[in-house]
C-alpha cells in the first residue's frame, strides 16, 4: 500500500513540474529556442544583455571584436572548419559567427559559441598584382587595404610575398558576382583536403560549377540537402581532392544555411544579392553570408544609415530580429557606394514577393 501511495505521489510531483514548465514556456517563450546543427542560441537573455548572433570579420583581438562589439571568448566553444579548437586560434580577418549575449551598452558581450568556416583552401593558380587579385581553384579573390595576409607564425605579408602554387586559406565576403573580397589570407604548410564555398550553377546528375571550378559530386556525401537534392543557386561547401586546378573530386558537399533562432537579434555583414518590392517600394533583400543566403525584410521603421538603398550589389551591415526565419531589419548600414542620397525613408510595405 505504501509503495502504491509513493508511486502516485511521484506521479503527482511530475505532473506539477510539467504544468510549471508549460506555464513558463507560455509566459516566456523567448527563454527557449531551437537552432540547427549549430546548436541553441541564448535567445531571451543573458548576463546583463540579450541573445545575439553576430556575423562578420574579426577586426581586433584581446577577446574578439566583431561588428563593433567586443566579445569575451573565455569558456566559449570555438569551431574552426568543423573542428573544435582553442580560442587562441581565432585571428584578425576571419569571418565568424558569434553566438552569445550583448550587454546593455551595445559595445561589449560574451560569446558562447564562435564558428569559422573558410571560403576556400587550396593552391594559388595565379596572382595579378596590378589588379590586386589572385585565382584559387576557379575562384577570384580580391585583395584590398583591409585584407590581412599572414604566414603561420603570424607575420603580416603583402600580395607580392605570395606566389603561384602557394597553399593558402581564404576568408572573406562573397559578392553578388561570386568574387571573394578577402579579409584574411593565411599561408598553409600543408592541406590534407581542398575546399571551396560558393553558389552552385550548371548542375548535372554528377557535376556542378562554383564560378570557374567544376565539382564532381558523383561519389560525395551530401549533407543538409532535402528531397530536391542539389539545385542551382544553392550555397554549398565542397571538400575533396583536386584532379586539376579547376576540377574538384568532392568527398563531402554541405548545403550552407544560417540556422538562426526565432526572436533572436542579429548583426550581419555581407553583400546584397537581390532586392524585393511591394507596390514599387523596396520591401526587402537577400544578403550573402559565409553561412548562407539570408532574407531581410524592411519597412517604414527601418533606419537606413547614410542614404537609401537603390540597387543590389553593395556591402551592408544589417541589425534586426529574426521573425519566421527572416531578419526584420531595424537598421541597415550601407557600406558601399550603392546608395540613394537625400530624401526621407518612407512608403515601404512589409516583406513579401518571395519572402
FIVEXVEX-757562 format. One record per residue (C-alpha): residue number from 1; x, y, z. Coordinates in steps of 0.5 Angstrom, whole numbers, plus 500, padded with zeros to 3 digits. Example, Ala and Ser with C-alpha at 12.3 -4.5 7.8 and 13.67 -1.06 7.14 Angstrom:
<pts>
+-----+-----+-----+-----+
: seq :   X :   Y :   Z :
+-----+-----+-----+-----+
:   1 : 525 : 491 : 516 :
:   2 : 527 : 498 : 514 :
+-----+-----+-----+-----+
</pts>
This chain:
<pts>
+-----+-----+-----+-----+
: seq :   X :   Y :   Z :
+-----+-----+-----+-----+
:   1 : 500 : 500 : 500 :
:   2 : 506 : 505 : 502 :
:   3 : 509 : 503 : 495 :
:   4 : 503 : 505 : 491 :
:   5 : 502 : 511 : 495 :
:   6 : 509 : 513 : 494 :
:   7 : 508 : 512 : 486 :
:   8 : 502 : 516 : 486 :
:   9 : 506 : 522 : 490 :
:  10 : 512 : 521 : 485 :
:  11 : 507 : 522 : 479 :
:  12 : 503 : 528 : 482 :
:  13 : 510 : 531 : 483 :
:  14 : 512 : 530 : 476 :
:  15 : 505 : 533 : 473 :
:  16 : 506 : 539 : 478 :
:  17 : 513 : 540 : 475 :
:  18 : 510 : 539 : 468 :
:  19 : 505 : 544 : 469 :
:  20 : 510 : 549 : 471 :
:  21 : 514 : 548 : 465 :
:  22 : 509 : 549 : 461 :
:  23 : 507 : 556 : 464 :
:  24 : 514 : 558 : 464 :
:  25 : 514 : 556 : 456 :
:  26 : 508 : 560 : 455 :
:  27 : 510 : 566 : 459 :
:  28 : 517 : 567 : 457 :
:  29 : 517 : 564 : 450 :
:  30 : 524 : 567 : 449 :
:  31 : 528 : 563 : 454 :
:  32 : 527 : 557 : 450 :
:  33 : 530 : 557 : 443 :
:  34 : 532 : 552 : 437 :
:  35 : 537 : 552 : 433 :
:  36 : 540 : 548 : 427 :
:  37 : 546 : 544 : 428 :
:  38 : 550 : 550 : 430 :
:  39 : 546 : 549 : 437 :
:  40 : 542 : 553 : 441 :
:  41 : 542 : 561 : 441 :
:  42 : 542 : 564 : 448 :
:  43 : 535 : 568 : 446 :
:  44 : 532 : 572 : 451 :
:  45 : 537 : 574 : 456 :
:  46 : 544 : 573 : 459 :
:  47 : 549 : 576 : 464 :
:  48 : 547 : 584 : 463 :
:  49 : 545 : 583 : 456 :
:  50 : 540 : 580 : 450 :
:  51 : 541 : 574 : 446 :
:  52 : 545 : 576 : 440 :
:  53 : 548 : 573 : 433 :
:  54 : 554 : 577 : 430 :
:  55 : 557 : 575 : 423 :
:  56 : 563 : 579 : 420 :
:  57 : 570 : 579 : 420 :
:  58 : 574 : 580 : 427 :
:  59 : 577 : 587 : 427 :
:  60 : 582 : 586 : 433 :
:  61 : 584 : 581 : 439 :
:  62 : 585 : 581 : 446 :
:  63 : 578 : 578 : 446 :
:  64 : 575 : 579 : 439 :
:  65 : 572 : 585 : 436 :
:  66 : 566 : 583 : 431 :
:  67 : 561 : 589 : 428 :
:  68 : 564 : 594 : 433 :
:  69 : 562 : 589 : 439 :
:  70 : 568 : 587 : 444 :
:  71 : 566 : 579 : 446 :
:  72 : 570 : 576 : 451 :
:  73 : 571 : 569 : 449 :
:  74 : 574 : 565 : 455 :
:  75 : 570 : 559 : 456 :
:  76 : 567 : 560 : 449 :
:  77 : 566 : 554 : 444 :
:  78 : 570 : 555 : 438 :
:  79 : 569 : 551 : 432 :
:  80 : 574 : 552 : 426 :
:  81 : 573 : 549 : 420 :
:  82 : 568 : 544 : 423 :
:  83 : 573 : 542 : 429 :
:  84 : 573 : 545 : 436 :
:  85 : 580 : 549 : 437 :
:  86 : 583 : 553 : 442 :
:  87 : 580 : 561 : 442 :
:  88 : 587 : 563 : 441 :
:  89 : 587 : 560 : 434 :
:  90 : 582 : 566 : 432 :
:  91 : 585 : 571 : 428 :
:  92 : 584 : 578 : 425 :
:  93 : 580 : 578 : 419 :
:  94 : 577 : 571 : 420 :
:  95 : 569 : 572 : 418 :
:  96 : 566 : 569 : 424 :
:  97 : 559 : 567 : 427 :
:  98 : 559 : 569 : 434 :
:  99 : 553 : 567 : 439 :
: 100 : 552 : 569 : 446 :
: 101 : 550 : 576 : 449 :
: 102 : 551 : 583 : 448 :
: 103 : 551 : 588 : 454 :
: 104 : 546 : 594 : 455 :
: 105 : 552 : 598 : 453 :
: 106 : 552 : 595 : 446 :
: 107 : 559 : 595 : 446 :
: 108 : 561 : 589 : 450 :
: 109 : 559 : 582 : 451 :
: 110 : 560 : 575 : 452 :
: 111 : 561 : 569 : 447 :
: 112 : 558 : 563 : 448 :
: 113 : 560 : 560 : 441 :
: 114 : 565 : 562 : 436 :
: 115 : 564 : 559 : 429 :
: 116 : 569 : 560 : 423 :
: 117 : 569 : 557 : 416 :
: 118 : 574 : 559 : 411 :
: 119 : 572 : 561 : 404 :
: 120 : 577 : 557 : 400 :
: 121 : 583 : 553 : 402 :
: 122 : 588 : 551 : 396 :
: 123 : 594 : 553 : 392 :
: 124 : 594 : 559 : 388 :
: 125 : 594 : 559 : 381 :
: 126 : 596 : 566 : 379 :
: 127 : 597 : 573 : 382 :
: 128 : 595 : 580 : 379 :
: 129 : 599 : 585 : 383 :
: 130 : 596 : 591 : 379 :
: 131 : 589 : 589 : 380 :
: 132 : 590 : 586 : 387 :
: 133 : 587 : 579 : 386 :
: 134 : 589 : 572 : 386 :
: 135 : 586 : 566 : 383 :
: 136 : 585 : 560 : 387 :
: 137 : 581 : 553 : 384 :
: 138 : 577 : 558 : 380 :
: 139 : 575 : 563 : 385 :
: 140 : 577 : 570 : 384 :
: 141 : 580 : 573 : 391 :
: 142 : 580 : 581 : 391 :
: 143 : 585 : 584 : 396 :
: 144 : 585 : 591 : 399 :
: 145 : 588 : 595 : 404 :
: 146 : 584 : 592 : 410 :
: 147 : 586 : 585 : 408 :
: 148 : 590 : 581 : 413 :
: 149 : 596 : 577 : 409 :
: 150 : 599 : 572 : 414 :
: 151 : 604 : 567 : 415 :
: 152 : 603 : 561 : 420 :
: 153 : 608 : 565 : 425 :
: 154 : 603 : 571 : 425 :
: 155 : 608 : 575 : 421 :
: 156 : 604 : 580 : 416 :
: 157 : 605 : 580 : 409 :
: 158 : 603 : 583 : 402 :
: 159 : 601 : 580 : 396 :
: 160 : 608 : 581 : 393 :
: 161 : 610 : 576 : 398 :
: 162 : 605 : 570 : 395 :
: 163 : 607 : 566 : 389 :
: 164 : 603 : 561 : 385 :
: 165 : 603 : 554 : 388 :
: 166 : 603 : 557 : 395 :
: 167 : 598 : 554 : 399 :
: 168 : 593 : 559 : 403 :
: 169 : 587 : 559 : 407 :
: 170 : 582 : 565 : 405 :
: 171 : 577 : 568 : 409 :
: 172 : 572 : 574 : 406 :
: 173 : 566 : 576 : 404 :
: 174 : 563 : 574 : 397 :
: 175 : 560 : 579 : 393 :
: 176 : 554 : 578 : 388 :
: 177 : 559 : 577 : 382 :
: 178 : 562 : 571 : 386 :
: 179 : 568 : 574 : 388 :
: 180 : 571 : 573 : 395 :
: 181 : 573 : 580 : 398 :
: 182 : 579 : 577 : 402 :
: 183 : 579 : 580 : 410 :
: 184 : 584 : 574 : 411 :
: 185 : 589 : 570 : 407 :
: 186 : 594 : 565 : 411 :
: 187 : 599 : 561 : 408 :
: 188 : 599 : 554 : 410 :
: 189 : 605 : 549 : 410 :
: 190 : 600 : 543 : 408 :
: 191 : 593 : 542 : 406 :
: 192 : 590 : 535 : 407 :
: 193 : 584 : 537 : 404 :
: 194 : 582 : 542 : 399 :
: 195 : 575 : 546 : 400 :
: 196 : 571 : 552 : 396 :
: 197 : 565 : 555 : 399 :
: 198 : 560 : 559 : 394 :
: 199 : 554 : 558 : 390 :
: 200 : 552 : 553 : 385 :
: 201 : 551 : 554 : 378 :
: 202 : 550 : 549 : 372 :
: 203 : 548 : 543 : 376 :
: 204 : 548 : 536 : 372 :
: 205 : 547 : 529 : 375 :
: 206 : 554 : 529 : 378 :
: 207 : 557 : 535 : 377 :
: 208 : 556 : 543 : 378 :
: 209 : 560 : 549 : 378 :
: 210 : 562 : 554 : 383 :
: 211 : 565 : 560 : 379 :
: 212 : 571 : 557 : 375 :
: 213 : 571 : 551 : 379 :
: 214 : 568 : 544 : 376 :
: 215 : 566 : 540 : 382 :
: 216 : 565 : 532 : 381 :
: 217 : 560 : 530 : 387 :
: 218 : 558 : 523 : 384 :
: 219 : 561 : 520 : 390 :
: 220 : 561 : 525 : 395 :
: 221 : 557 : 525 : 402 :
: 222 : 551 : 530 : 401 :
: 223 : 550 : 534 : 408 :
: 224 : 543 : 538 : 409 :
: 225 : 540 : 537 : 403 :
: 226 : 533 : 536 : 402 :
: 227 : 529 : 531 : 398 :
: 228 : 530 : 536 : 392 :
: 229 : 538 : 535 : 392 :
: 230 : 543 : 539 : 389 :
: 231 : 540 : 546 : 386 :
: 232 : 542 : 552 : 382 :
: 233 : 543 : 557 : 387 :
: 234 : 545 : 553 : 393 :
: 235 : 551 : 556 : 397 :
: 236 : 555 : 550 : 399 :
: 237 : 561 : 548 : 402 :
: 238 : 565 : 543 : 398 :
: 239 : 571 : 539 : 400 :
: 240 : 575 : 534 : 397 :
: 241 : 582 : 533 : 392 :
: 242 : 584 : 537 : 386 :
: 243 : 584 : 533 : 380 :
: 244 : 587 : 539 : 376 :
: 245 : 587 : 547 : 378 :
: 246 : 580 : 547 : 376 :
: 247 : 577 : 541 : 378 :
: 248 : 575 : 538 : 385 :
: 249 : 573 : 531 : 386 :
: 250 : 569 : 532 : 392 :
: 251 : 568 : 528 : 398 :
: 252 : 563 : 532 : 402 :
: 253 : 558 : 537 : 400 :
: 254 : 555 : 541 : 405 :
: 255 : 549 : 546 : 404 :
: 256 : 550 : 552 : 408 :
: 257 : 545 : 556 : 412 :
: 258 : 545 : 561 : 417 :
: 259 : 541 : 557 : 422 :
: 260 : 538 : 563 : 426 :
: 261 : 534 : 562 : 432 :
: 262 : 527 : 565 : 432 :
: 263 : 526 : 572 : 436 :
: 264 : 534 : 573 : 437 :
: 265 : 538 : 579 : 435 :
: 266 : 542 : 579 : 429 :
: 267 : 548 : 584 : 427 :
: 268 : 550 : 581 : 420 :
: 269 : 555 : 584 : 415 :
: 270 : 555 : 582 : 407 :
: 271 : 554 : 584 : 400 :
: 272 : 547 : 585 : 398 :
: 273 : 545 : 580 : 393 :
: 274 : 538 : 582 : 390 :
: 275 : 532 : 587 : 392 :
: 276 : 525 : 585 : 393 :
: 277 : 519 : 590 : 392 :
: 278 : 512 : 591 : 394 :
: 279 : 508 : 597 : 390 :
: 280 : 514 : 599 : 387 :
: 281 : 517 : 600 : 394 :
: 282 : 523 : 596 : 397 :
: 283 : 520 : 591 : 402 :
: 284 : 527 : 587 : 403 :
: 285 : 533 : 584 : 400 :
: 286 : 538 : 578 : 401 :
: 287 : 545 : 578 : 404 :
: 288 : 550 : 574 : 402 :
: 289 : 554 : 571 : 408 :
: 290 : 559 : 566 : 409 :
: 291 : 554 : 562 : 413 :
: 292 : 549 : 562 : 407 :
: 293 : 544 : 567 : 404 :
: 294 : 540 : 571 : 409 :
: 295 : 533 : 574 : 407 :
: 296 : 532 : 581 : 410 :
: 297 : 525 : 585 : 411 :
: 298 : 525 : 592 : 412 :
: 299 : 519 : 597 : 413 :
: 300 : 518 : 604 : 415 :
: 301 : 521 : 604 : 422 :
: 302 : 528 : 601 : 419 :
: 303 : 533 : 606 : 419 :
: 304 : 538 : 607 : 413 :
: 305 : 545 : 610 : 415 :
: 306 : 547 : 615 : 410 :
: 307 : 542 : 614 : 405 :
: 308 : 537 : 610 : 402 :
: 309 : 538 : 603 : 398 :
: 310 : 538 : 604 : 391 :
: 311 : 540 : 597 : 388 :
: 312 : 543 : 591 : 389 :
: 313 : 551 : 589 : 390 :
: 314 : 553 : 594 : 395 :
: 315 : 556 : 592 : 402 :
: 316 : 552 : 593 : 408 :
: 317 : 551 : 591 : 415 :
: 318 : 544 : 589 : 418 :
: 319 : 542 : 590 : 425 :
: 320 : 535 : 586 : 427 :
: 321 : 531 : 581 : 430 :
: 322 : 529 : 574 : 427 :
: 323 : 522 : 573 : 425 :
: 324 : 520 : 567 : 421 :
: 325 : 527 : 566 : 419 :
: 326 : 527 : 573 : 416 :
: 327 : 531 : 579 : 419 :
: 328 : 526 : 584 : 420 :
: 329 : 531 : 590 : 420 :
: 330 : 532 : 596 : 425 :
: 331 : 538 : 599 : 422 :
: 332 : 541 : 598 : 415 :
: 333 : 548 : 601 : 414 :
: 334 : 550 : 602 : 407 :
: 335 : 558 : 601 : 407 :
: 336 : 559 : 602 : 399 :
: 337 : 557 : 607 : 394 :
: 338 : 550 : 604 : 392 :
: 339 : 546 : 609 : 396 :
: 340 : 541 : 614 : 394 :
: 341 : 542 : 621 : 397 :
: 342 : 537 : 625 : 400 :
: 343 : 530 : 625 : 402 :
: 344 : 526 : 621 : 408 :
: 345 : 526 : 614 : 408 :
: 346 : 518 : 612 : 408 :
: 347 : 513 : 609 : 404 :
: 348 : 515 : 602 : 405 :
: 349 : 511 : 596 : 406 :
: 350 : 512 : 589 : 410 :
: 351 : 516 : 584 : 407 :
: 352 : 513 : 580 : 401 :
: 353 : 515 : 578 : 394 :
: 354 : 519 : 572 : 396 :
: 355 : 520 : 573 : 403 :
+-----+-----+-----+-----+
</pts>
